[in-house]
Amino acid sequence: MSSDTAINELPNPDDDATTPIQRPVASDADVDEAGDDPADVAKAPRRKPQGDAAKTTADYDAAAITVLEGLDPVRKRPGMYIGSTGLTGLHHLIWEVVDNSVDEAMAGHCDRISITLTADGGCSVADNGRGIPIDPFTTGEHAGKSAAEVVLTVLHAGGKFGGDGYKVSGGLHGVGVSVVNALSTKLLIQVDRNGDRYEQTYADGGAPQNKMEKVGPTPKGERATGTTITFWPDPSIFQAEGVEFVARTVLERLQTMAFLNKGLIIDFTDERPEREQEITYQYKNGLVDFVKHLNATKDPLFSKVCQFEDEDDDGQMLDVAMQWNTGYHEGIHGYANGISTIEGGMHIEGFRSALTTTINKYAREKNLLKEKDANLTGDDVREGLTAIVSVKLREPQFEGQTKAKLGNVPMRSFVQKATNEMLAEWLQENPAEASKLVKKGVAAAQARAAAKNARNAIRRKTALSGAGMPDKLKDCQSKNADESELFIVEGDSAGGTAVDARHPYSQAILPIRGKILNVERARIDKMLKNNEIQALITAIGAGVGDEFDVEKARYHKVICLADADVDGSHIRTLLLTFFFRQMREMVEAGYCYIAQPPLYSTEVGKEKVYLKDDVAKAKFLEERPNHKKNFARLKGLGEMDWEELRATTMDPNTRTLLQVNVDEAARADEIMSTLMGDDVATRREFITTNARDVQNLDF
């Protein structure tokens, strides 16, 4: 997975990877101090507070209210503004700055953006747009400050809250670059306007170090106008995973932006020692190139890409590109003002509806569907479809759990009408391609009927009905999904050890034998005949494919527990491919995890110490430079007894899990196809290219 399909590490906050893992046991002293008996405590009379304690409620007045000024709220609660203080939040700083430049491009004022990861750990974003205004405010509380300074130091200040500065914008919350300033140790802004260059520096969380001042003419040979913002993230904010940017994560996002903005040039430079590289993205065919890129790891049904654009009187714009491949999975990816709408929304609803209606109408007109045949369903016509639906509108309304679902109702009818008309035209003009995609839909309908029979056969065996569970499943006692965990364990012997190591109340164990079917290369009717997959579907209890209902999932943690070797890695990837393709809502809900058995063990005195990875080992040696004991590399779960497995990998108090979630559906789809598809050369290139940025090798 990539950053657009993220894997987040969730360590226990009290866990220290460099110390022996021990299970806490309450001592007699603990019990005495806490009270003789919980029941007695419950019956004890509540004492009135004495002395200063009696004043706590009475003194709750205006003096008790803290007002955070300027950028203080951002530093106090950074997660509210950038999502987290891990790698995701760190890279969000780059997106905030880059999005401003992309907005300039969408407004027609910028055709080049340059992003540089500097050798000293900073990030510089430069564009040749109009340049942030530098003239001073003349009235109000910000009188005397330049417009650029206000944008950098005041939340909800910018050119996207009214007026004609921007018709469309990717800004969601209006906090933007001021948040970047607040969470940096230093920020330098350079603005070129009217032939002159202006500069201002900020430090220590956004404090201006000087006024915006002219430093000379714009250097010859450079842009005539534009903005450059260079910032250095604050290590005291990003303590969890540090302030080192991941080039792969940045490149994936930049490439998507280049696809979505036809003709825009995006330069990337990495100046960090031993990571130097330069890459430029520019796609003159925009979404057509995007679709070809996504289908590069697949086998296109035909070479042509269907593409059309439209705009209405209200300023709503639509750009669509689509192409079918010989695979079995749908890949419709929506964007609104450049923002990935992974939960869909009105534009996707309109597109899907029109797609099904138009293809069925064409198939009837051309006698590709017989009178006795039922209409193709939406699933039939979308099988193997890769499509990008990009819309632009003045005031997008985002909703859903991740604020990634477009809620503007008029967009549905606009997209539906445009798709009905323009797709019908394309089908008439390309009869050979139209015939192939209809025939594929008919084959999908036949496979759907076969899959229905396979599902019914499984139900007769009580696999999906819930009346029975697989014999090999050792279920937990709890029926509350919120506290229930399912460990999918590689091999029967390791499964037996895991059964002994588990907490029977909340932890269930499902051993699987060998490697499950690669669902990337199989239709659902074949998939449902696989015994291991049947067991998975049964145990999770929420159905599969288009019938999957995440609300019915019996466990809210489904954990892959496999060896830290090549075979274990392959098994994890196969399982995640299955979840992503057939139980995607479970991935999106954050229910999928990867267990992290330690890679090393050593001894300190008479106690065994487990170390999660090479980083933990290095830290251990740094703290104990005179440590002479050897480090044993633990390659398999079978090398641990049940006490070790519980303490290191399964006990919620001491374990470390990796959570799997989908941040960017198009990138996730591409990676799954690359890793699990038939194109060996592309897979090898992907692994080689991204090896430098690997942080969680176990995946």
HULINNOR-V123498 format. One record per residue. N is the residue number from 1. RES is the residue in three letters. SS is DSSP state (H for helix, E for strand, L for the rest). NEAR is the number of other C-alpha atoms within 8 Angstrom. Layout:
# HULINNOR-V123498
n-><N/N>
res-><RES/RES>
ss-><SS/SS>
near-><NEAR/NEAR>
This chain:
# HULINNOR-V123498
n-><1/2/3/4/5/6/7/8/9/10/11/12/13/14/15/16/17/18/19/20/21/22/23/24/25/26/27/28/29/30/31/32/33/34/35/36/37/38/39/40/41/42/43/44/45/46/47/48/49/50/51/52/53/54/55/56/57/58/59/60/61/62/63/64/65/66/67/68/69/70/71/72/73/74/75/76/77/78/79/80/81/82/83/84/85/86/87/88/89/90/91/92/93/94/95/96/97/98/99/100/101/102/103/104/105/106/107/108/109/110/111/112/113/114/115/116/117/118/119/120/121/122/123/124/125/126/127/128/129/130/131/132/133/134/135/136/137/138/139/140/141/142/143/144/145/146/147/148/149/150/151/152/153/154/155/156/157/158/159/160/161/162/163/164/165/166/167/168/169/170/171/172/173/174/175/176/177/178/179/180/181/182/183/184/185/186/187/188/189/190/191/192/193/194/195/196/197/198/199/200/201/202/203/204/205/206/207/208/209/210/211/212/213/214/215/216/217/218/219/220/221/222/223/224/225/226/227/228/229/230/231/232/233/234/235/236/237/238/239/240/241/242/243/244/245/246/247/248/249/250/251/252/253/254/255/256/257/258/259/260/261/262/263/264/265/266/267/268/269/270/271/272/273/274/275/276/277/278/279/280/281/282/283/284/285/286/287/288/289/290/291/292/293/294/295/296/297/298/299/300/301/302/303/304/305/306/307/308/309/310/311/312/313/314/315/316/317/318/319/320/321/322/323/324/325/326/327/328/329/330/331/332/333/334/335/336/337/338/339/340/341/342/343/344/345/346/347/348/349/350/351/352/353/354/355/356/357/358/359/360/361/362/363/364/365/366/367/368/369/370/371/372/373/374/375/376/377/378/379/380/381/382/383/384/385/386/387/388/389/390/391/392/393/394/395/396/397/398/399/400/401/402/403/404/405/406/407/408/409/410/411/412/413/414/415/416/417/418/419/420/421/422/423/424/425/426/427/428/429/430/431/432/433/434/435/436/437/438/439/440/441/442/443/444/445/446/447/448/449/450/451/452/453/454/455/456/457/458/459/460/461/462/463/464/465/466/467/468/469/470/471/472/473/474/475/476/477/478/479/480/481/482/483/484/485/486/487/488/489/490/491/492/493/494/495/496/497/498/499/500/501/502/503/504/505/506/507/508/509/510/511/512/513/514/515/516/517/518/519/520/521/522/523/524/525/526/527/528/529/530/531/532/533/534/535/536/537/538/539/540/541/542/543/544/545/546/547/548/549/550/551/552/553/554/555/556/557/558/559/560/561/562/563/564/565/566/567/568/569/570/571/572/573/574/575/576/577/578/579/580/581/582/583/584/585/586/587/588/589/590/591/592/593/594/595/596/597/598/599/600/601/602/603/604/605/606/607/608/609/610/611/612/613/614/615/616/617/618/619/620/621/622/623/624/625/626/627/628/629/630/631/632/633/634/635/636/637/638/639/640/641/642/643/644/645/646/647/648/649/650/651/652/653/654/655/656/657/658/659/660/661/662/663/664/665/666/667/668/669/670/671/672/673/674/675/676/677/678/679/680/681/682/683/684/685/686/687/688/689/690/691/692/693/694/695/696/697/698/699>
res-><MET/SER/SER/ASP/THR/ALA/ILE/ASN/GLU/LEU/PRO/ASN/PRO/ASP/ASP/ASP/ALA/THR/THR/PRO/ILE/GLN/ARG/PRO/VAL/ALA/SER/ASP/ALA/ASP/VAL/ASP/GLU/ALA/GLY/ASP/ASP/PRO/ALA/ASP/VAL/ALA/LYS/ALA/PRO/ARG/ARG/LYS/PRO/GLN/GLY/ASP/ALA/ALA/LYS/THR/THR/ALA/ASP/TYR/ASP/ALA/ALA/ALA/ILE/THR/VAL/LEU/GLU/GLY/LEU/ASP/PRO/VAL/ARG/LYS/ARG/PRO/GLY/MET/TYR/ILE/GLY/SER/THR/GLY/LEU/THR/GLY/LEU/HIS/HIS/LEU/ILE/TRP/GLU/VAL/VAL/ASP/ASN/SER/VAL/ASP/GLU/ALA/MET/ALA/GLY/HIS/CYS/ASP/ARG/ILE/SER/ILE/THR/LEU/THR/ALA/ASP/GLY/GLY/CYS/SER/VAL/ALA/ASP/ASN/GLY/ARG/GLY/ILE/PRO/ILE/ASP/PRO/PHE/THR/THR/GLY/GLU/HIS/ALA/GLY/LYS/SER/ALA/ALA/GLU/VAL/VAL/LEU/THR/VAL/LEU/HIS/ALA/GLY/GLY/LYS/PHE/GLY/GLY/ASP/GLY/TYR/LYS/VAL/SER/GLY/GLY/LEU/HIS/GLY/VAL/GLY/VAL/SER/VAL/VAL/ASN/ALA/LEU/SER/THR/LYS/LEU/LEU/ILE/GLN/VAL/ASP/ARG/ASN/GLY/ASP/ARG/TYR/GLU/GLN/THR/TYR/ALA/ASP/GLY/GLY/ALA/PRO/GLN/ASN/LYS/MET/GLU/LYS/VAL/GLY/PRO/THR/PRO/LYS/GLY/GLU/ARG/ALA/THR/GLY/THR/THR/ILE/THR/PHE/TRP/PRO/ASP/PRO/SER/ILE/PHE/GLN/ALA/GLU/GLY/VAL/GLU/PHE/VAL/ALA/ARG/THR/VAL/LEU/GLU/ARG/LEU/GLN/THR/MET/ALA/PHE/LEU/ASN/LYS/GLY/LEU/ILE/ILE/ASP/PHE/THR/ASP/GLU/ARG/PRO/GLU/ARG/GLU/GLN/GLU/ILE/THR/TYR/GLN/TYR/LYS/ASN/GLY/LEU/VAL/ASP/PHE/VAL/LYS/HIS/LEU/ASN/ALA/THR/LYS/ASP/PRO/LEU/PHE/SER/LYS/VAL/CYS/GLN/PHE/GLU/ASP/GLU/ASP/ASP/ASP/GLY/GLN/MET/LEU/ASP/VAL/ALA/MET/GLN/TRP/ASN/THR/GLY/TYR/HIS/GLU/GLY/ILE/HIS/GLY/TYR/ALA/ASN/GLY/ILE/SER/THR/ILE/GLU/GLY/GLY/MET/HIS/ILE/GLU/GLY/PHE/ARG/SER/ALA/LEU/THR/THR/THR/ILE/ASN/LYS/TYR/ALA/ARG/GLU/LYS/ASN/LEU/LEU/LYS/GLU/LYS/ASP/ALA/ASN/LEU/THR/GLY/ASP/ASP/VAL/ARG/GLU/GLY/LEU/THR/ALA/ILE/VAL/SER/VAL/LYS/LEU/ARG/GLU/PRO/GLN/PHE/GLU/GLY/GLN/THR/LYS/ALA/LYS/LEU/GLY/ASN/VAL/PRO/MET/ARG/SER/PHE/VAL/GLN/LYS/ALA/THR/ASN/GLU/MET/LEU/ALA/GLU/TRP/LEU/GLN/GLU/ASN/PRO/ALA/GLU/ALA/SER/LYS/LEU/VAL/LYS/LYS/GLY/VAL/ALA/ALA/ALA/GLN/ALA/ARG/ALA/ALA/ALA/LYS/ASN/ALA/ARG/ASN/ALA/ILE/ARG/ARG/LYS/THR/ALA/LEU/SER/GLY/ALA/GLY/MET/PRO/ASP/LYS/LEU/LYS/ASP/CYS/GLN/SER/LYS/ASN/ALA/ASP/GLU/SER/GLU/LEU/PHE/ILE/VAL/GLU/GLY/ASP/SER/ALA/GLY/GLY/THR/ALA/VAL/ASP/ALA/ARG/HIS/PRO/TYR/SER/GLN/ALA/ILE/LEU/PRO/ILE/ARG/GLY/LYS/ILE/LEU/ASN/VAL/GLU/ARG/ALA/ARG/ILE/ASP/LYS/MET/LEU/LYS/ASN/ASN/GLU/ILE/GLN/ALA/LEU/ILE/THR/ALA/ILE/GLY/ALA/GLY/VAL/GLY/ASP/GLU/PHE/ASP/VAL/GLU/LYS/ALA/ARG/TYR/HIS/LYS/VAL/ILE/CYS/LEU/ALA/ASP/ALA/ASP/VAL/ASP/GLY/SER/HIS/ILE/ARG/THR/LEU/LEU/LEU/THR/PHE/PHE/PHE/ARG/GLN/MET/ARG/GLU/MET/VAL/GLU/ALA/GLY/TYR/CYS/TYR/ILE/ALA/GLN/PRO/PRO/LEU/TYR/SER/THR/GLU/VAL/GLY/LYS/GLU/LYS/VAL/TYR/LEU/LYS/ASP/ASP/VAL/ALA/LYS/ALA/LYS/PHE/LEU/GLU/GLU/ARG/PRO/ASN/HIS/LYS/LYS/ASN/PHE/ALA/ARG/LEU/LYS/GLY/LEU/GLY/GLU/MET/ASP/TRP/GLU/GLU/LEU/ARG/ALA/THR/THR/MET/ASP/PRO/ASN/THR/ARG/THR/LEU/LEU/GLN/VAL/ASN/VAL/ASP/GLU/ALA/ALA/ARG/ALA/ASP/GLU/ILE/MET/SER/THR/LEU/MET/GLY/ASP/ASP/VAL/ALA/THR/ARG/ARG/GLU/PHE/ILE/THR/THR/ASN/ALA/ARG/ASP/VAL/GLN/ASN/LEU/ASP/PHE>
ss-><L/L/L/L/L/L/E/E/E/E/E/L/L/L/L/L/L/L/L/L/L/L/L/L/L/L/L/H/H/H/H/H/H/H/L/L/L/H/H/H/H/H/H/L/L/L/L/L/L/L/H/H/H/H/H/L/L/L/L/L/L/H/H/H/L/L/L/L/L/L/L/H/H/H/H/H/L/L/H/H/H/H/L/L/L/L/H/H/H/H/H/H/H/H/H/H/H/H/H/H/H/H/H/H/H/H/L/L/L/L/L/E/E/E/E/E/E/L/L/L/L/L/E/E/E/E/E/L/L/L/L/L/L/L/L/E/L/L/L/L/L/L/L/L/L/E/H/H/H/H/H/H/H/L/L/L/L/L/L/L/L/L/L/L/L/L/L/L/L/L/L/L/L/L/L/H/H/H/H/H/H/H/L/E/E/E/E/E/E/E/E/E/E/L/L/E/E/E/E/E/E/E/E/L/L/L/E/E/L/L/L/L/E/E/E/E/E/L/L/L/L/L/L/L/L/E/E/E/E/E/E/E/E/L/L/L/L/L/L/L/L/L/L/L/L/L/H/H/H/H/H/H/H/H/H/H/H/H/H/H/L/L/L/L/E/E/E/E/E/E/L/L/L/L/L/L/E/E/E/E/E/L/L/L/L/L/H/H/H/H/H/H/H/H/H/H/H/L/L/E/L/L/L/L/L/E/E/E/E/E/E/L/L/L/L/L/E/E/E/E/E/E/E/E/E/L/L/L/L/L/E/E/E/E/E/E/L/L/E/E/L/L/L/L/E/H/H/H/H/H/H/H/H/H/H/H/H/H/H/H/H/H/H/H/H/L/L/L/L/L/L/L/L/L/L/L/L/H/H/H/H/H/L/L/E/E/E/E/E/E/E/E/L/L/L/L/L/E/E/L/L/L/L/L/E/E/L/L/H/H/H/H/H/H/H/H/H/H/H/H/H/H/H/H/H/H/H/H/H/L/H/H/H/H/H/H/H/H/H/H/H/H/H/H/H/H/H/H/H/H/H/H/H/H/H/H/H/H/H/H/L/L/L/L/L/L/L/L/L/L/L/L/E/E/L/L/L/L/L/L/H/H/H/L/E/E/E/E/E/E/L/H/H/H/H/H/H/H/H/H/H/L/L/L/L/L/E/E/E/E/E/E/L/L/L/L/L/L/H/H/H/L/L/H/H/H/H/L/L/L/H/H/H/H/H/H/H/H/H/H/L/L/L/L/H/H/H/L/L/H/H/H/L/L/L/L/E/E/E/E/E/L/L/L/L/H/H/H/H/H/H/H/H/H/H/H/H/H/H/H/H/H/L/H/H/H/H/H/L/L/L/E/E/E/E/L/L/L/L/E/E/E/E/E/L/L/E/E/E/E/E/L/L/H/H/H/H/H/H/H/H/H/H/L/L/L/L/L/L/L/L/E/E/L/L/L/H/H/H/L/L/H/H/H/H/H/H/H/H/H/L/L/L/L/L/E/E/E/E/E/L/L/L/L/H/H/H/H/H/H/H/H/H/H/H/H/L/L/L/H/H/H/H/H/H/H/H/H/H/H/H/H/H/L/L/L/L/L/L>
near-><9/11/10/14/14/11/11/8/8/8/8/10/4/4/7/5/9/11/7/9/9/6/7/4/4/6/6/6/6/8/10/8/6/6/8/8/6/7/6/8/9/6/6/6/4/4/4/5/6/6/6/6/7/10/8/8/6/7/7/8/7/5/6/7/6/5/4/7/6/8/15/9/10/12/11/6/8/14/9/8/9/11/9/11/15/11/11/10/12/15/11/9/12/9/8/11/13/10/10/11/13/11/12/13/13/11/10/7/10/16/12/10/16/12/12/11/13/11/9/5/11/11/12/13/13/12/13/15/13/11/11/9/7/11/6/9/11/7/6/6/4/9/9/7/10/12/12/9/10/11/12/11/13/10/12/8/9/7/8/10/6/6/7/5/7/11/8/12/10/11/9/4/6/11/10/13/11/14/14/13/15/14/14/15/12/14/14/11/11/11/14/15/11/6/9/11/13/13/12/13/11/14/12/9/14/17/8/9/8/7/7/10/7/8/8/7/7/11/5/4/4/6/8/10/13/15/15/11/12/11/14/11/13/11/8/5/9/13/10/6/8/9/12/5/10/7/8/10/11/10/9/10/9/10/9/9/10/16/13/11/11/12/11/14/12/13/12/11/12/13/11/11/6/4/7/9/7/8/7/8/10/11/13/8/8/13/14/12/11/12/15/9/7/11/12/7/12/13/9/10/10/8/5/6/10/11/10/8/8/8/8/8/5/4/8/12/11/12/12/13/14/13/14/12/13/9/10/10/10/9/10/10/14/13/12/14/12/10/8/10/13/11/7/13/10/13/15/11/10/14/13/9/10/12/13/12/9/11/11/10/8/10/11/10/7/7/7/10/9/7/5/4/6/5/6/11/8/10/6/12/16/10/14/12/14/15/12/14/15/13/12/11/12/9/5/10/7/9/10/8/5/6/7/14/13/14/10/9/7/7/11/14/9/10/12/13/9/9/12/12/8/9/11/12/8/9/11/8/6/8/8/6/10/10/9/9/11/12/9/11/13/10/8/11/11/8/11/10/8/9/12/9/8/11/10/8/8/12/10/7/6/11/16/12/7/9/6/7/11/9/4/6/11/8/8/11/7/9/7/8/11/6/9/16/13/12/12/12/15/15/10/10/7/12/13/8/12/13/10/7/11/11/7/9/7/11/13/15/14/12/13/12/9/7/8/12/8/10/12/14/9/9/9/11/12/9/11/13/9/10/7/9/12/12/11/8/13/14/10/10/11/14/11/10/9/5/6/11/10/9/5/7/11/12/14/11/10/12/12/12/11/12/12/11/9/6/7/11/13/9/13/12/9/14/10/8/13/12/11/9/11/10/13/9/9/11/14/9/7/10/13/12/13/12/13/12/11/12/13/13/13/11/9/7/4/5/7/9/12/15/13/13/9/8/7/11/12/8/9/9/10/7/6/7/6/5/6/4/6/5/7/7/7/10/9/9/11/8/7/9/8/10/8/8/15/12/13/13/13/12/11/6/6/14/13/11/11/12/13/14/13/11/9/10/11/10/11/13/9/11/10/12/11/13/7/11/12/7/9/7/6/9/10/8/8/9/8/7/7/9/7/5/8/7/4/5/5/7/6>
